[in-house]
Amino acid sequence: MSYLLAVLMGFVYAFQKVNDKRIISKLKIDYVLMGLYRNLVPLLFLTIPLLFFNQVHYLSNGLFLFYVFLLSILNISKTLLYYRALKKFDISYITVLNASTPLLMALMGVLFLKETFSLLNVLGMFVVVSGTVLLELSRVKRISRFHFRRSGWLLVVLIMILSSLIGVVSKKAILEGSVISFIWSIYFIMFLFFMFFYKVRHKNVRKILNLSKKHAIPLVFTGFLLTIAVVLQMYSYKFLPIGKVAGIGSIELVVIFMLEYMFIKNKFNKIRALSAAIILSGIALLIF
């Protein structure tokens, strides 16, 4: 069941990232406004279970709140870097450059959480990384023009480090409190940050509520997808090592390429088909 949660997380994240790219590139929505809605929508959705299941008392735990504030800083930094990268590069390209995250998260899990992995699991992580690297090799033109500063590596390496630290801190926080109270607290703080940031940039906060349906519906939808994905991710962290969750979640890359093939009409050649098979094989090693 715990492995199924991680697989579903990968699928939902793929749909959410494709929707993010559509919002930024086609609807031309300001990334600060998008960040605001991405935090407001999960906050509203999670308020119901927070109150219904009486999870509010966890918010009085000092160590839990420390992890929440620390994670909020990491999340805000990662979100801003992610939007900057998303504005310059394709989603699949960002995800490919982010390929080594499962290995880095596994290492941090061993160092900070005392997690253990079998040799088969480690092999599975390397297979997943190999598959994502092969996907990058399918972009021959992009590789031939490779320049370190222009490729997105600097941004994505920072995102990768932040993702790994977020995984460690998230697991520690979940052990101190509940999943729902933890996620709600994070989005509450991040919503306040983006509200302040938006007010500084645009002055008039009322514009937030004056969006047309064309803009509001995609924003609410991406927030809804994000809520589901993060809940699945946190419950996966609760039952599995964070490195395993990241490795299994790499299935999102395969799903993203399939979605790009179906809706954006990107080519899905033999190399990409092979790399997708390699990634899925690596995920199988992580599970079994």
GIVENCOR-V707564 format. One record per residue. PHI is phi as a letter, one per 40 degrees, with the letter a starting at -180 (* if undefined). OMEGA is omega in whole degrees, -180 to 180 (999 if undefined). NEAR is the number of other C-alpha atoms within 12 Angstrom. Layout:
((PHI & OMEGA & NEAR) (PHI & OMEGA & NEAR))
//
This chain:
((* & -179 & 13) (c & 178 & 22) (c & 178 & 31) (c & 177 & 23) (d & -179 & 30) (c & 178 & 40) (c & 178 & 34) (c & 177 & 30) (d & 179 & 37) (c & 179 & 38) (c & -177 & 33) (c & 177 & 34) (c & 179 & 37) (c & 179 & 33) (c & -178 & 35) (c & -179 & 33) (c & 176 & 38) (c & 178 & 37) (c & 176 & 34) (d & -178 & 37) (c & 179 & 35) (c & -179 & 26) (c & -176 & 33) (c & -174 & 32) (c & -175 & 20) (c & -178 & 16) (c & 176 & 22) (f & 179 & 19) (c & 178 & 27) (d & -174 & 28) (c & 177 & 30) (c & 177 & 32) (c & 178 & 37) (c & 177 & 39) (c & 178 & 42) (c & -180 & 38) (c & 179 & 41) (c & 178 & 41) (b & 179 & 40) (c & -177 & 36) (c & 176 & 31) (c & 179 & 37) (d & -180 & 34) (c & -180 & 24) (c & -174 & 28) (c & 178 & 33) (c & -179 & 25) (c & 178 & 17) (c & 179 & 21) (c & -179 & 25) (c & -176 & 17) (c & -179 & 13) (c & 175 & 16) (f & -179 & 15) (c & -174 & 24) (c & -175 & 24) (c & 178 & 19) (c & -177 & 28) (c & 178 & 28) (c & 179 & 17) (c & -175 & 21) (c & -179 & 15) (c & 178 & 20) (c & -180 & 30) (c & 176 & 30) (c & 178 & 23) (c & 180 & 32) (c & -179 & 38) (c & 178 & 28) (c & -179 & 26) (c & 178 & 35) (c & 178 & 34) (c & 180 & 23) (c & -179 & 30) (c & 179 & 37) (c & 179 & 33) (c & -179 & 27) (c & -179 & 29) (c & -180 & 33) (c & 178 & 30) (c & -180 & 30) (c & 180 & 36) (c & 178 & 33) (c & 179 & 27) (c & -178 & 32) (c & -179 & 31) (c & -175 & 26) (b & -171 & 21) (b & 175 & 25) (c & 179 & 33) (c & -177 & 38) (c & 179 & 36) (c & 178 & 32) (c & -178 & 38) (c & 178 & 43) (c & 179 & 41) (c & -179 & 34) (c & -170 & 38) (d & -174 & 41) (c & -179 & 34) (d & 179 & 41) (d & 180 & 43) (c & 180 & 36) (c & 178 & 34) (c & 178 & 38) (c & 179 & 38) (c & 179 & 29) (c & 177 & 29) (c & 178 & 33) (c & -176 & 21) (c & -171 & 17) (b & -176 & 22) (b & 180 & 25) (f & 179 & 17) (c & -179 & 22) (b & 179 & 21) (b & 175 & 25) (c & 178 & 19) (c & 179 & 13) (c & 178 & 20) (c & 179 & 29) (c & 177 & 28) (c & 179 & 27) (d & 179 & 34) (c & 178 & 42) (c & 178 & 32) (c & 178 & 33) (c & 179 & 44) (c & 179 & 38) (c & 179 & 32) (c & -180 & 37) (c & 176 & 43) (c & 179 & 31) (c & 176 & 29) (c & 179 & 37) (c & 179 & 32) (c & 178 & 24) (c & 179 & 27) (c & -172 & 24) (d & -178 & 13) (c & -177 & 10) (c & -179 & 19) (c & -178 & 18) (c & 180 & 12) (b & -173 & 12) (c & 172 & 16) (b & -173 & 12) (d & -174 & 15) (c & -176 & 12) (c & -172 & 16) (c & -177 & 24) (g & -178 & 31) (d & -177 & 26) (c & 178 & 21) (c & -173 & 31) (c & 176 & 36) (c & 177 & 28) (c & 178 & 27) (c & -179 & 35) (c & 179 & 35) (c & 179 & 29) (c & 179 & 33) (c & -180 & 36) (c & 178 & 36) (c & 178 & 36) (c & 178 & 40) (c & -180 & 42) (c & -177 & 38) (c & 179 & 37) (c & -178 & 46) (c & 178 & 40) (c & -180 & 32) (c & -179 & 37) (c & 179 & 34) (c & 179 & 24) (c & -177 & 25) (a & 179 & 31) (b & -180 & 32) (c & -177 & 37) (c & -179 & 37) (c & 179 & 38) (c & -178 & 44) (c & 180 & 48) (d & -179 & 38) (c & 180 & 40) (c & -177 & 40) (c & 177 & 39) (c & -180 & 30) (c & -179 & 28) (c & 177 & 37) (c & 178 & 30) (c & 179 & 22) (c & -178 & 29) (c & 175 & 34) (c & 178 & 30) (c & -180 & 20) (c & -180 & 24) (c & -179 & 25) (c & 179 & 19) (c & -177 & 13) (c & -171 & 15) (b & 178 & 17) (g & -175 & 13) (c & -178 & 15) (c & -177 & 19) (c & 180 & 13) (c & -179 & 15) (d & -177 & 26) (c & -177 & 16) (b & 179 & 13) (c & 175 & 21) (c & 178 & 14) (d & -179 & 13) (d & -180 & 16) (c & -174 & 27) (c & -176 & 25) (c & 177 & 19) (c & 180 & 32) (c & 178 & 40) (c & -179 & 32) (c & 179 & 30) (c & 176 & 36) (c & 178 & 36) (c & 178 & 29) (c & 180 & 32) (c & 178 & 38) (d & -179 & 35) (c & -177 & 31) (c & -178 & 31) (c & 177 & 38) (c & 177 & 34) (c & -180 & 33) (c & -178 & 42) (c & 177 & 39) (c & 175 & 33) (c & 177 & 35) (c & -177 & 39) (c & -174 & 29) (b & -176 & 24) (b & 172 & 32) (c & -174 & 41) (c & 178 & 46) (c & 178 & 49) (c & -180 & 50) (c & 179 & 44) (c & -180 & 48) (c & 179 & 49) (c & 180 & 47) (c & 178 & 45) (c & 175 & 51) (c & 179 & 44) (c & 179 & 39) (c & 178 & 50) (c & -179 & 39) (c & 179 & 36) (c & 180 & 38) (c & 176 & 38) (c & 179 & 26) (c & 178 & 25) (c & 180 & 26) (c & -176 & 19) (c & -171 & 14) (b & -179 & 16) (b & 177 & 16) (g & 173 & 12) (c & -180 & 17) (c & 177 & 18) (b & -173 & 24) (c & -176 & 19) (c & 180 & 14) (c & 179 & 21) (c & 177 & 31) (c & 178 & 24) (c & -179 & 22) (c & 177 & 32) (c & 178 & 36) (c & 179 & 25) (c & 179 & 31) (c & 180 & 38) (c & 177 & 33) (c & 177 & 30) (c & 178 & 34) (c & 178 & 42) (c & 178 & 28) (c & 179 & 26) (c & -177 & 38) (c & -173 & 31) (b & 999 & 16))
//
